[in-house]
Amino acid sequence: MANAFDVAAYILSKTGAITTMKLQKLVYYSQAWSLVWDDAPLFSNPIQAWANGPVVPDLYFKYKGQYKLSSCEGNVEVLTPNQKETVDSVLKFYGDKTSQWLSDLTHREDPWLIAREGLSLGERGDKEITLDDMLEYYSKISLS
């Protein structure tokens, strides 16, 4: 199974340099839509509901302090053609959005809101966003 670094490397190979915040959101949405379209998670790394939106802690701590990334360690070759197609579709829909726009969007969506329950806006939190919550929410909406 691919990991979040593999997905991030693939995203960066398609987008070029982007902010780490935007990368986090694109990795998150890739996971969410893989659950809906492919009936399977794209990677096994946990995603947590941080104050600025969903974050894969493994990615965050590896690249902490870097504002933009143009590449990351990861093997894009472990992604199947179907998985690459899923990420490509995510990039087609979300790729031209700013990191702040993506963060704001996640703040209105149930998976992040459920995991942030009981926390005030801006308060630190590390509760995991569950795959079940992601699947339930995103299977009710469509990208168009």
N, C-alpha and C positions, 0 to 999 in steps of 0.2 A: 504494500500500500504506500502511496505517496505520503509525504509529510508536508507541513506548511511551508518549509523552505523550498521544496520542489515547486509548489504552486506559486510561491512568491517569485522564484527565479523565472518561471514561465511568464508570469504577468510582466515582469520587468523586461523580458526579452521582446515583448510585444509593445510596451508603452515607452520604453526608454526611462530616463530618470524621472522619478516622482517622489513626493514626500512620503516619509515612513507612515504618516497618519493615513494617507490615501491608500497606500499599499495594504495596511491593516484592514481597511474597509473592503477593498477589492478581494482580499483573501477570504474575509468573512462572507461576503456575498457569493463567492465561488462555492464555498462550503454549503451555504443555504440552498442554492439552486441545484447543486449536485444531489442533495437529499430529495428534492422535488422531482427533478427530471430524470435522474439516474437511479433513484431508489437506493442510494448508497452514499456514505460520507466520502468526501474527496481525500481527507486526511484525518489522522487520529489525534493531533494536538488539540488540547482544550482551548476554548475561546472564553474569555471572561468579560463581564460587563463593567468596564472601567468608566470613569466620569466622562471621557470624550468618546465613548462608544465601544463597540466590540474590539477586543485586543487578543491576539495570540501571544501570551506571555513569552513563549520560547523565542518568537521573532523579535519581540520588543527588547528583551534583555540582550540578545545577540547584537543588535544594532542601536542600542541605547545611546543617545547623544548625537546621533546622525539625523540631520533634518531631511536629506534626500538620499535616495539610493538609486544607482543605475544597474546594479547587479547584486546578487546575494548567493551564498553557497546553497546549492540545491541542484538536483539532477532533473532537468526537464524531460529527459528520456524515459523516466519511470511513469510519466503520465500516459495513459492510453489515448488513442485518437478521440474516443468519446469524451474523455475527461478534458482534453484540450478544447474540444468543441464547446463544452459547457463553459469553460473559462472564457473562451472567445465570445460567447453570447453575453456573458456578464460584462465583459469589457465593452462590447458594442453598446450595451444599455447604460452602464455606469461610468465607463472610462473617460468621458469628457467632462464629468462633474468634478468640482473642487473637493478637496479633503473636508472642508468645513460643511459643504452641502451634504456630503455623504454622512458625516458625523451627525448633522442635524436630522437627517432622514432616519438614521438608526434610533435616535432618541424618541421618535414617534411610533416605533414598531414594537410589537408585543414581546419578542424574545429578549430584547434589551430591557424593556420596562419590567418584565416579570423578574428578571435576575436582579434588578436594581430596587425591587420592592423594599421599602423601609429605609432607603438611603435618600438623603437630600441631594438636590442638584449640585454637582461639583464634589460631592463627598467621595472619598476613596472607597473602592469596593473590589472584591476579587471573586465574586460568585460566578460560577460557570454558567454560560448560556447553553442550555441543553439542546441536543440534536432533536429531541422530540418537540420542544417548543419552536425550534426553527422550522421543522417540517410542518407542524400544524399551522403556523402562521403563513409561511410562504406558499403553501399549497392552496391557500385561499385567494391569492392574488396572481396577477399575470404581468409579465414584462411586455409592454407594447408601446 
